[in-house]
Amino acid sequence: MEKPILTKEEIKWMKENMKEVVSELRTKSELIKNFSKELEEFRIRQDRVGYNTKFSELLKKEEETTNGRKNK
């Protein structure tokens, strides 16, 4: 039996706060569009570890840029 990705409480919260979830997904989607070309090489090589590392790094940079923060 596989372990579910989300708990029942998380699913319940998402159903109750659908507008917030959709808003966050739209924001993340826009950020990802900004750097999808940089991730293409990892996708082609099927390098999941490199892809995930680079993805996290780029997402953090994009969020800092859009939010105006310079935290490191």
C-alpha positions in Angstrom: 0.0 0.0 0.0 1.4 3.4 -1.0 1.6 6.3 1.3 -0.6 9.2 0.1 1.2 12.4 -0.9 -1.3 14.6 1.0 -2.9 13.8 4.3 -6.6 13.9 4.8 -6.3 17.2 6.8 -4.3 18.8 3.9 -6.9 17.7 1.4 -9.7 19.0 3.6 -7.9 22.4 3.9 -7.4 22.6 0.2 -11.1 21.9 -0.5 -12.1 24.6 2.0 -9.6 27.2 0.7 -9.8 26.5 -3.1 -9.4 30.2 -4.1 -6.1 30.4 -2.2 -4.8 27.1 -3.7 -5.7 28.2 -7.2 -4.0 31.6 -6.6 -0.8 30.0 -5.4 -0.8 27.6 -8.4 -1.2 30.4 -10.8 1.7 32.3 -9.2 4.0 29.3 -9.2 3.0 28.6 -12.8 4.0 32.1 -13.9 7.3 31.9 -12.0 8.1 28.5 -13.6 7.5 29.9 -17.1 10.3 32.4 -16.5 13.0 29.7 -16.1 11.7 26.6 -17.9 14.4 27.0 -20.6 17.1 26.6 -18.0 15.6 23.3 -16.8 15.3 21.9 -20.3 18.8 20.3 -20.3 18.0 18.3 -17.1 14.6 17.2 -18.5 16.2 15.9 -21.7 19.0 14.0 -19.8 16.3 12.7 -17.4 18.4 13.9 -14.5 15.8 14.2 -11.7 18.3 15.1 -8.9 19.9 17.9 -11.0 16.4 19.0 -12.1 15.0 19.2 -8.6 18.1 21.0 -7.3 18.1 23.6 -10.1 14.3 23.9 -9.9 14.4 24.7 -6.1 17.2 27.2 -6.6 15.5 29.0 -9.5 12.1 29.1 -7.8 13.7 30.6 -4.7 15.4 33.3 -6.8 12.2 34.1 -8.7 10.2 34.4 -5.5 12.7 36.7 -4.0 12.7 38.8 -7.2 9.0 39.1 -7.4 8.5 39.7 -3.7 11.4 42.2 -3.5 13.2 40.3 -0.8 16.9 39.7 -0.8 17.1 37.1 1.9 19.7 34.3 1.6 
